[in-house]
Amino acid sequence: MTPGTFNITITKGTTFKAIVLTINPDDPLDLTGWSAFAEVRASSGGSVVLDLAPSITDAAGGEITLTTLTDEQTALLPAGNYQWDLLLEDASGEIFGRVLAGRFSIIDKITLSS
């Protein structure tokens, strides 16, 4: 399976709003009983920089939501260029994916705030 590409950038010290994804929007995949997994790493097998903690928020509609992070949480993340991907596991335990994958950048902000 060739994953769709979805690149993400987080700016340290700012709020990162949840990202809502729909698996196959034209004919949504029913995710009832499924689980989703998504992690950010420098490379395959490397240490996890960030668990995106995906949750299935509308199973029948194929909707998955990636986590929200506060400005305090993003301030603690190490700046750098990483990779991420999304895997799905069905009710029988079979793992599918990579459904989505891409670059994941954590950047420092230019403007200082109080």
Secondary structure, DSSP 8 states (H G I E B T S, - for coil): ---EE--EEEETTS-B--EEEESSTTS----TT-EEEEEEESSTTS-EEEE---EEEETTTTEEEE--B-HHHHHTS--EEEEEEEEEE-TTS-EEEEEEEEEEEEE--SS---
